Amino acid sequence: MLKIFTNTSKYAIKYPDKMNFLELYDDLPLIKDEVNEQIDKIVTPLVELIEMSMQKGEITEIPLMLFFLVTIDVAITLAKKHVQRLITLLDEFMDQTFRLCCKAVKS
């Protein structure tokens, strides 16, 4: 899970324009079912990993949307703050933040 968290942050730092586009695109009401189906195919392995961790009791059973808000959205927000030069996102800081996010969802 740490790898997913850090890779998300690093991607958002490397491609801030793409991340901005994805956020705007995600909010569009015009997204077609075919696009959502493709997105579902991409994220299915991640969702299955999270659900399996919840079933094992490694992560608190919470709605997936809440899990993503507490973890992935935090990674993206950190990256945005780094791009805006409000923070310096060092690996140690990302690890520490990830651990805090894990505490928030850990059983």
C-alpha positions, 0 to 999 in steps of 0.5 A, spaced: 500 500 500 505 504 501 508 503 494 501 505 491 501 511 496 508 514 494 507 512 486 500 516 486 504 522 489 510 522 485 505 521 479 501 527 481 508 531 482 511 529 475 504 530 471 500 536 475 497 538 468 494 531 467 492 530 475 488 537 474 485 534 467 483 528 471 480 531 477 476 536 472 474 530 468 472 526 474 467 532 475 464 532 468 457 529 468 458 527 461 462 521 462 459 515 459 458 508 461 464 505 457 469 510 460 467 508 467 467 501 465 474 502 463 476 505 469 473 500 473 477 495 469 484 499 471 482 500 479 479 493 480 485 489 482 487 495 487 479 495 490 480 487 491 486 488 494 483 493 499 477 489 500 481 483 502 485 487 507 478 489 510 476 482 510 482 480 513 482 485 519 488 489 517 484 495 515 477 497 518 471 495 514 469 502 511 466 504 504 471 504 499 470 512 497 472 513 505 478 509 504 480 513 498 479 519 501 483 518 507 489 515 503 489 516 495 486 523 496 491 525 501 497 523 497 494 527 491 493 533 496 501 532 498 503 532 491 499 539 489 502 542 495 509 540 493 508 543 486 505 549 489 512 549 493 508 550 500 511 543 502 517 539 500 515 532 499 521 528 501 520 520 502 521 520 509 515 525 510 511 521 505 512 515 509 510 518 515 504 521 512 502 514 509 503 511 516 498 516 519 493 515 514 494 507 515 492 508 523 486 512 520 483 506 517 487 500 521 483 495 525 
